[in-house]
C-alpha cells in the first residue's frame, strides 16, 4: 500500500513540477532568442544608417571600416548593397550573389525587414540571417544583410536550462522526501494493524498496535486493540477448555479404569459382556482425549506458523517413510493386510519436523489399516514432485464415494458403514492442520479400481533438488 500511495503522490509531484518547469524552460529560451534578435536589429539599424549616409555623400569609407571591425570583433559577416544590388561592402566571405543572401537583399530593397522566427534551444547550432533596408520612410537607399551566429545564445540557454532543471530536481527531491514521510506517517499504523490482524487470524495473541498517524487511524487502532483483547481472551478460553478438559479427565479416567479392573474379579460370568463393553468405551474415551489434545496442539502450531518463519525445519522424508513402514508393518500383518514401502534412492527433504511428518504418516497408515479390511494391500510411497515432497498411502479397500471424500476431514465424522471400527474421526483433521501449518495440503482421491489414495503434500526444503 505504501508503494501505491507513494506512486500516486510522486506522480502528482512530477505533474506539478513539470507544469512549472516546462513553461519556465520555454520562457528562458524565448527570452534569450528575443535578446539576440534585439541586439542584431540594433546592429542592422546602425549599418543601415551608415549606408544611408554613404548614399547621400557618396563616401562609403566609414561604412566599410565599421563593417570590417564588426566582423573582426564578432565573427559575423555582413553584406551591404545599394539600390541596384551592387555590393558596397562584403565581409567574412559572405557574398551578395549567394541565393539566400540575394533573396534577403531583394526583400530589403522592397522595404521589408527580415528577422528569423522560432525560439532557440540548447542544441541549436549554425546561424540566423537578418535583413533590413537602408533609408528613411519609404525611400530605400540600400540593403543590409547580417549572418548572426547562434552558438553564444544557445550556450546561454543551456546554462539557464541547467539552473532551472537543477532547481526542479531539488524541488522534486524535497517533495519525494516529504511524500515518503507523509506515506510512512499514514501507512505505518496500517502495517502494524495488518500484522496484528494476521496474528489474530492465526489464533495468536496480537501485539498491541501503537496508535499513530492521522486521528482516524489512531481511533481505528484503539478500537482494534479493544476488539483483539476480547477475541484473544475468547480464543484462549476455548483452547484452554479443550486442552484442560482433555488433560484433567485423564486422572478420573485412569482411576475409573483401575476401579473397573478391580471390580472384574468380583463379577459373575454373566457380567463379562457388560464389562467388555465398559472397557471398550473407556478405551474409546482415552483415545478421544488423546486426539483432542493432538488436534488442539496441531491447530495452535498451525496458527504459529502462519505468522512466524518455520523455514529452519527440515527432515528426511525418505527416512521417515522407511521408519514408519518398519513400525506399522507388524500392525498391518496382524490386521490381515499387507504393507509395502517405495522410496527413492536419493534423499527427499521436507520443510517440516520429523515428528510432524511421522505423525501425519501415522494417521494415514492407521486409517488405511483400520478401514481397508483384511486381505487389503497397502503401499506407502515417498516421491518428489516439483517443489513438494509427497508421502502417498494407497489401499485397495472399499474406499470412499464423492460425498464421503468431501466430509472425510470433518472433525468427528466417520462413514456410516464404519461405526463398529475403533476411531474418533479426528485423525485426518489433525493431519490436515499439521500440513496446512507448513504450507502443504492433504489430498484424498479414489484409487483404481477401488480403494483410497491419501497424499500428504509438503513443501521441499530450500535447496533440495529432489528425486523422482
C-alpha positions as CSV (number, residue, x, y, z in Angstrom):
1,X,0.0,0.0,0.0
2,X,2.8,2.4,0.8
3,X,4.3,1.9,-2.7
4,X,0.9,2.7,-4.3
5,X,0.4,5.8,-2.2
6,X,3.9,7.0,-2.8
7,X,3.5,6.3,-6.6
8,X,0.3,8.4,-6.6
9,X,2.0,11.3,-4.7
10,X,5.1,11.1,-6.8
11,X,3.0,11.2,-10.0
12,X,1.3,14.4,-8.7
13,X,4.7,15.8,-7.9
14,X,6.0,15.1,-11.4
15,X,3.0,16.7,-13.0
16,X,3.2,19.7,-10.7
17,X,6.9,20.2,-11.2
18,X,6.6,19.7,-15.0
19,X,3.8,22.2,-15.1
20,X,6.1,24.7,-13.5
21,X,9.4,23.8,-15.2
22,X,8.4,23.3,-18.8
23,X,6.9,26.9,-19.2
24,X,9.9,28.3,-17.4
25,X,12.3,26.5,-19.8
26,X,10.3,27.7,-22.8
27,X,10.3,31.3,-21.5
28,X,14.1,31.3,-20.9
29,X,14.7,30.1,-24.4
30,X,12.3,32.6,-25.9
31,X,13.7,35.5,-23.8
32,X,17.3,34.7,-24.9
33,X,16.2,34.4,-28.5
34,X,14.5,37.8,-28.2
35,X,17.7,39.3,-26.8
36,X,19.6,38.0,-29.8
37,X,17.0,39.5,-32.2
38,X,17.0,42.9,-30.5
39,X,20.8,43.1,-30.4
40,X,21.2,42.2,-34.1
41,X,18.4,44.5,-35.0
42,X,20.2,47.4,-33.4
43,X,23.4,46.4,-35.3
44,X,21.4,46.4,-38.6
45,X,20.0,49.8,-37.7
46,X,23.5,51.1,-37.3
47,X,24.7,49.8,-40.6
48,X,21.5,50.9,-42.4
49,X,22.1,54.5,-41.1
50,X,25.8,54.4,-42.3
51,X,24.6,53.1,-45.7
52,X,22.1,55.9,-45.9
53,X,24.8,58.5,-45.2
54,X,27.1,56.9,-47.7
55,X,24.4,57.0,-50.4
56,X,23.8,60.7,-49.6
57,X,27.5,61.7,-49.6
58,X,29.0,59.2,-51.9
59,X,31.6,58.3,-49.3
60,X,31.4,54.6,-48.1
61,X,34.7,54.6,-46.2
62,X,33.0,54.9,-42.7
63,X,30.6,52.1,-43.6
64,X,33.4,49.9,-44.8
65,X,35.6,50.5,-41.8
66,X,32.7,49.9,-39.4
67,X,31.6,46.7,-41.1
68,X,35.1,45.2,-41.1
69,X,35.7,46.0,-37.5
70,X,32.3,44.4,-36.6
71,X,33.1,41.2,-38.4
72,X,36.6,41.1,-36.9
73,X,35.2,41.6,-33.4
74,X,32.1,39.3,-33.5
75,X,32.9,36.9,-36.4
76,X,29.6,37.6,-38.1
77,X,29.8,38.5,-41.8
78,X,27.5,41.1,-43.5
79,X,26.7,42.4,-46.9
80,X,25.6,46.0,-47.8
81,X,24.4,46.9,-51.3
82,X,23.0,50.0,-53.0
83,X,19.6,50.1,-54.6
84,X,20.9,48.3,-57.7
85,X,22.2,45.4,-55.6
86,X,25.8,46.4,-56.2
87,X,27.9,45.4,-53.2
88,X,29.1,48.4,-51.2
89,X,30.8,46.2,-48.6
90,X,31.2,42.4,-48.1
91,X,32.9,40.8,-45.1
92,X,33.6,37.4,-43.7
93,X,33.4,35.6,-47.0
94,X,29.6,36.2,-47.5
95,X,28.7,37.4,-51.0
96,X,25.7,39.2,-52.4
97,X,25.4,36.6,-55.2
98,X,24.6,33.7,-52.7
99,X,21.0,32.6,-53.3
100,X,19.9,33.0,-49.6
101,X,21.6,36.4,-49.4
102,X,20.2,37.5,-52.7
103,X,16.7,36.6,-51.6
104,X,17.0,38.7,-48.4
105,X,18.5,41.6,-50.4
106,X,15.6,41.7,-52.7
107,X,13.2,41.7,-49.8
108,X,15.1,44.5,-48.1
109,X,15.2,46.6,-51.3
110,X,11.4,46.2,-51.3
111,X,11.5,48.0,-47.9
112,X,10.9,44.7,-45.9
113,X,12.7,43.7,-42.8
114,X,13.5,40.1,-42.4
115,X,14.1,38.5,-38.9
116,X,14.3,34.8,-38.2
117,X,11.4,33.2,-36.4
118,X,11.2,30.5,-33.8
119,X,13.0,30.2,-30.4
120,X,16.5,28.8,-30.0
121,X,17.2,25.7,-28.0
122,X,20.4,24.4,-26.2
123,X,21.0,22.1,-29.2
124,X,20.6,25.0,-31.8
125,X,23.7,25.5,-34.0
126,X,24.6,27.4,-37.1
127,X,23.4,30.9,-37.8
128,X,20.4,33.1,-38.5
129,X,20.0,35.6,-41.3
130,X,18.8,39.2,-40.7
131,X,18.0,41.8,-43.4
132,X,17.0,45.5,-43.2
133,X,16.5,48.3,-45.7
134,X,18.6,51.4,-45.5
135,X,16.9,54.8,-45.9
136,X,14.2,56.9,-44.3
137,X,10.5,56.5,-44.6
138,X,9.5,54.9,-48.0
139,X,12.8,55.9,-49.6
140,X,15.2,52.9,-49.8
141,X,18.9,53.7,-50.3
142,X,20.3,50.3,-50.0
143,X,20.1,46.9,-48.1
144,X,21.9,45.3,-45.2
145,X,22.1,41.5,-44.6
146,X,23.7,40.1,-41.5
147,X,24.5,36.4,-40.8
148,X,24.5,36.0,-36.9
149,X,25.9,33.1,-35.1
150,X,23.6,31.4,-32.5
151,X,26.3,29.5,-30.6
152,X,26.7,32.0,-27.8
153,X,22.9,32.4,-27.4
154,X,22.5,28.6,-27.3
155,X,25.2,28.2,-24.7
156,X,23.4,30.8,-22.6
157,X,20.1,28.9,-22.9
158,X,21.9,25.7,-21.9
159,X,23.2,27.3,-18.7
160,X,19.8,28.7,-17.9
161,X,18.1,25.4,-18.5
162,X,20.7,23.7,-16.3
163,X,19.8,26.1,-13.5
164,X,16.1,25.5,-14.0
165,X,16.5,21.8,-14.1
166,X,18.7,21.7,-11.0
167,X,16.2,23.7,-9.1
168,X,13.4,21.4,-10.4
169,X,15.4,18.4,-9.3
170,X,15.9,19.9,-5.8
171,X,12.1,20.6,-5.6
172,X,11.4,17.0,-6.8
173,X,13.8,15.5,-4.2
174,X,12.3,17.6,-1.4
175,X,8.8,16.6,-2.5
176,X,9.8,12.9,-2.6
177,X,11.2,13.1,0.9
178,X,8.0,14.8,2.1
179,X,5.9,12.2,0.2
180,X,7.8,9.3,1.9
181,X,7.5,10.9,5.3
182,X,3.8,11.5,4.8
183,X,3.1,8.0,3.5
184,X,5.1,6.5,6.3
185,X,3.1,8.5,8.8
186,X,-0.1,7.3,7.2
187,X,0.8,3.7,6.2
188,X,3.0,2.6,9.2
189,X,-0.1,2.2,11.5
190,X,-1.8,0.2,8.8
191,X,1.2,-2.1,8.5
192,X,1.1,-2.7,12.3
193,X,-2.6,-3.3,12.1
194,X,-2.1,-5.8,9.2
195,X,0.5,-7.7,11.2
196,X,-1.8,-7.7,14.3
197,X,-4.7,-8.9,12.2
198,X,-2.6,-11.8,10.8
199,X,-1.6,-12.8,14.3
200,X,-5.3,-12.6,15.5
201,X,-6.4,-14.6,12.4
202,X,-3.9,-17.3,13.3
203,X,-5.3,-17.6,16.8
204,X,-2.3,-16.0,18.5
205,X,-2.3,-13.0,20.9
206,X,-1.7,-10.0,18.6
207,X,0.8,-7.3,19.7
208,X,-0.8,-4.1,20.9
209,X,-1.0,-1.7,18.0
210,X,0.5,1.6,18.9
211,X,-1.8,4.4,18.0
212,X,-0.2,6.7,15.4
213,X,-0.8,8.5,12.2
214,X,-3.9,10.6,11.4
215,X,-6.7,10.8,14.0
216,X,-8.9,8.3,12.1
217,X,-6.1,5.7,12.2
218,X,-5.4,6.3,15.9
219,X,-9.1,5.8,16.6
220,X,-9.1,2.6,14.5
221,X,-6.0,1.3,16.3
222,X,-7.6,1.9,19.7
223,X,-10.8,0.1,18.6
224,X,-8.8,-2.8,17.2
225,X,-6.8,-3.2,20.4
226,X,-10.1,-3.5,22.4
227,X,-11.5,-6.0,19.9
228,X,-8.3,-8.0,19.8
229,X,-8.2,-8.3,23.6
230,X,-11.8,-9.6,23.6
231,X,-11.2,-12.0,20.8
232,X,-7.9,-13.3,22.1
233,X,-9.4,-13.9,25.5
234,X,-12.3,-15.9,24.0
235,X,-9.9,-17.9,21.8
236,X,-7.6,-18.6,24.7
237,X,-10.5,-19.7,26.9
238,X,-11.7,-22.0,24.1
239,X,-8.3,-23.5,23.7
240,X,-7.7,-24.0,27.4
241,X,-11.2,-25.6,27.7
242,X,-10.3,-28.2,25.1
243,X,-6.8,-28.8,26.4
244,X,-7.6,-28.6,30.1
245,X,-10.7,-30.8,29.7
246,X,-8.7,-33.4,27.9
247,X,-5.9,-33.3,30.4
248,X,-7.9,-33.1,33.6
249,X,-10.1,-36.1,32.5
250,X,-7.1,-38.3,32.3
251,X,-6.8,-38.8,36.1
252,X,-10.5,-39.6,36.5
253,X,-10.3,-41.9,33.5
254,X,-7.3,-43.7,34.9
255,X,-9.0,-44.0,38.3
256,X,-12.1,-45.3,36.7
257,X,-10.2,-47.9,34.7
258,X,-8.5,-49.1,37.9
259,X,-11.8,-49.5,39.7
260,X,-13.4,-51.3,36.8
261,X,-10.4,-53.7,36.5
262,X,-10.5,-54.3,40.3
263,X,-14.2,-55.0,40.0
264,X,-13.7,-57.5,37.3
265,X,-12.6,-60.3,39.7
266,X,-15.9,-59.9,41.7
267,X,-18.2,-60.1,38.7
268,X,-20.1,-63.2,37.8
269,X,-19.5,-64.7,34.3
270,X,-22.8,-63.4,33.1
271,X,-21.4,-59.8,33.5
272,X,-18.4,-60.3,31.3
273,X,-20.2,-58.9,28.3
274,X,-21.1,-55.7,30.2
275,X,-17.5,-55.5,31.5
276,X,-16.1,-55.8,28.0
277,X,-18.4,-53.0,26.7
278,X,-17.3,-50.7,29.6
279,X,-13.6,-51.3,28.9
280,X,-14.2,-50.7,25.2
281,X,-15.8,-47.4,25.9
282,X,-13.0,-46.5,28.3
283,X,-10.5,-47.2,25.5
284,X,-12.5,-45.0,23.2
285,X,-12.7,-42.2,25.6
286,X,-9.0,-42.3,26.3
287,X,-8.3,-42.3,22.5
288,X,-10.7,-39.4,22.1
289,X,-8.9,-37.4,24.8
290,X,-5.5,-38.1,23.2
291,X,-6.8,-37.0,19.8
292,X,-8.4,-33.8,21.2
293,X,-5.1,-32.8,22.8
294,X,-3.3,-33.6,19.5
295,X,-5.8,-31.6,17.5
296,X,-5.5,-28.6,19.9
297,X,-1.7,-28.7,19.6
298,X,-1.9,-29.0,15.8
299,X,-4.2,-26.0,15.5
300,X,-2.1,-23.9,17.8
301,X,1.1,-24.9,15.9
302,X,-0.6,-24.2,12.5
303,X,-1.5,-20.7,13.8
304,X,2.0,-20.0,15.0
305,X,3.5,-21.0,11.6
306,X,1.2,-18.6,9.7
307,X,2.9,-15.6,11.3
308,X,6.3,-17.0,12.1
309,X,9.2,-18.3,10.0
310,X,9.4,-22.0,10.2
311,X,11.8,-22.4,7.3
312,X,14.5,-23.9,9.5
313,X,12.5,-27.1,10.0
314,X,14.0,-29.9,7.7
315,X,13.6,-33.6,7.8
316,X,14.4,-36.5,5.5
317,X,11.0,-37.7,4.1
318,X,12.6,-40.9,2.8
319,X,13.9,-41.9,6.2
320,X,10.5,-41.1,7.8
321,X,8.7,-43.3,5.3
322,X,11.1,-46.2,5.9
323,X,10.9,-45.8,9.7
324,X,7.1,-45.7,9.7
325,X,6.9,-48.7,7.5
326,X,9.1,-50.7,9.9
327,X,6.9,-49.6,12.8
328,X,3.5,-50.3,11.1
329,X,4.2,-53.4,9.1
330,X,3.7,-55.8,12.0
331,X,0.4,-53.9,12.8
332,X,-0.8,-54.4,9.3
333,X,0.2,-58.0,9.3
334,X,-1.7,-58.6,12.5
335,X,-4.8,-57.0,10.9
336,X,-4.5,-59.3,7.9
337,X,-3.3,-56.6,5.5
338,X,0.0,-56.2,3.6
339,X,2.1,-53.1,3.8
340,X,4.9,-52.2,1.4
341,X,7.1,-49.2,1.0
342,X,8.7,-47.5,-2.0
343,X,11.3,-44.8,-1.6
344,X,13.7,-43.1,-4.0
345,X,17.4,-43.7,-3.9
346,X,18.1,-40.0,-3.3
347,X,17.2,-38.2,-0.2
348,X,14.0,-36.1,-0.3
349,X,14.0,-33.3,2.4
350,X,10.7,-31.8,3.5
351,X,10.2,-28.4,5.1
352,X,8.8,-29.7,8.4
353,X,9.9,-31.5,11.5
354,X,10.4,-35.3,11.6
355,X,7.9,-35.5,14.4
356,X,5.2,-33.7,12.4
357,X,5.8,-35.8,9.2
358,X,5.8,-39.0,11.3
359,X,2.5,-38.1,13.0
360,X,0.9,-37.3,9.6
361,X,2.1,-40.7,8.2
362,X,0.9,-42.5,11.3
363,X,-2.6,-41.1,10.7
364,X,-2.7,-42.1,7.1
365,X,-1.4,-45.6,7.8
366,X,-3.7,-46.1,10.8
367,X,-6.7,-45.2,8.7
368,X,-5.7,-47.5,5.8
369,X,-5.1,-50.5,8.1
370,X,-8.3,-50.0,10.0
371,X,-10.7,-49.3,7.1
372,X,-9.2,-51.3,4.1
373,X,-10.1,-54.6,5.7
374,X,-8.5,-58.0,5.9
375,X,-6.6,-59.1,2.8
376,X,-6.0,-55.5,1.6
377,X,-2.8,-54.4,0.1
378,X,-1.4,-51.1,1.3
379,X,1.5,-49.2,-0.1
380,X,3.5,-46.3,1.3
381,X,5.4,-44.3,-1.3
382,X,7.7,-41.3,-0.9
383,X,8.3,-39.1,-4.0
384,X,9.4,-35.7,-5.1
385,X,7.0,-33.7,-7.3
386,X,8.4,-30.3,-8.3
387,X,8.7,-28.2,-5.2
388,X,6.9,-30.7,-3.0
389,X,7.8,-33.8,-1.1
390,X,4.8,-36.3,-1.2
391,X,4.0,-39.2,1.0
392,X,1.3,-41.4,-0.5
393,X,-0.7,-44.1,1.2
394,X,-2.8,-46.2,-1.1
395,X,-5.1,-49.1,-0.3
396,X,-7.4,-51.4,-2.3
397,X,-10.2,-51.4,0.3
398,X,-13.7,-50.2,-0.2
399,X,-12.6,-46.5,-0.3
400,X,-15.0,-43.5,-0.1
401,X,-17.5,-42.1,-2.5
402,X,-17.6,-38.5,-3.7
403,X,-19.8,-37.3,-0.9
404,X,-17.8,-39.1,1.7
405,X,-14.5,-37.7,0.4
406,X,-15.8,-34.1,0.9
407,X,-16.6,-34.9,4.6
408,X,-13.5,-37.1,5.3
409,X,-11.5,-34.3,7.1
410,X,-14.5,-33.0,9.1
411,X,-14.0,-33.5,12.8
412,X,-15.6,-36.5,14.4
413,X,-17.0,-37.6,11.0
414,X,-16.9,-41.3,10.2
415,X,-18.5,-43.3,7.4
416,X,-21.8,-45.0,8.5
417,X,-20.5,-48.4,7.5
418,X,-17.5,-48.0,9.8
419,X,-19.4,-47.3,13.0
420,X,-18.1,-50.5,14.5
421,X,-14.5,-49.7,13.9
422,X,-12.3,-48.1,16.6
423,X,-11.6,-44.4,15.9
424,X,-12.6,-40.8,16.8
425,X,-12.9,-39.2,13.4
426,X,-10.1,-36.7,14.3
427,X,-7.1,-38.2,12.6
428,X,-7.5,-36.7,9.2
429,X,-8.4,-33.3,10.7
430,X,-5.1,-33.4,12.7
431,X,-3.1,-34.3,9.6
432,X,-4.7,-31.5,7.6
433,X,-3.9,-28.9,10.3
434,X,-0.3,-30.0,10.5
435,X,0.1,-29.9,6.7
436,X,-1.6,-26.5,6.4
437,X,0.7,-25.0,9.0
438,X,3.7,-26.0,6.8
439,X,2.1,-24.7,3.6
440,X,1.1,-28.2,2.5
441,X,-2.1,-30.0,1.9
442,X,-3.9,-33.3,2.3
443,X,-5.4,-34.8,-0.9
444,X,-7.9,-37.7,-0.8
445,X,-8.7,-39.3,-4.1
446,X,-10.2,-42.7,-5.2
447,X,-7.8,-45.4,-6.1
448,X,-8.3,-47.5,-9.2
449,X,-10.1,-49.9,-9.4
450,X,-11.2,-49.4,-5.8
451,X,-9.7,-48.1,-2.6
452,X,-8.4,-44.8,-1.4
453,X,-5.2,-42.8,-2.1
454,X,-4.2,-40.3,0.6
455,X,-1.4,-37.8,-0.3
456,X,0.4,-35.7,2.2
457,X,2.0,-32.9,0.2
458,X,4.7,-30.9,2.0
459,X,7.0,-28.2,0.5
460,X,10.5,-29.4,-0.1
461,X,13.3,-27.8,1.9
462,X,15.2,-25.0,0.2
463,X,18.0,-26.2,-2.0
464,X,16.6,-29.8,-2.3
465,X,16.9,-30.9,-5.9
466,X,14.5,-33.7,-5.2
467,X,14.3,-37.2,-6.6
468,X,11.8,-38.7,-8.9
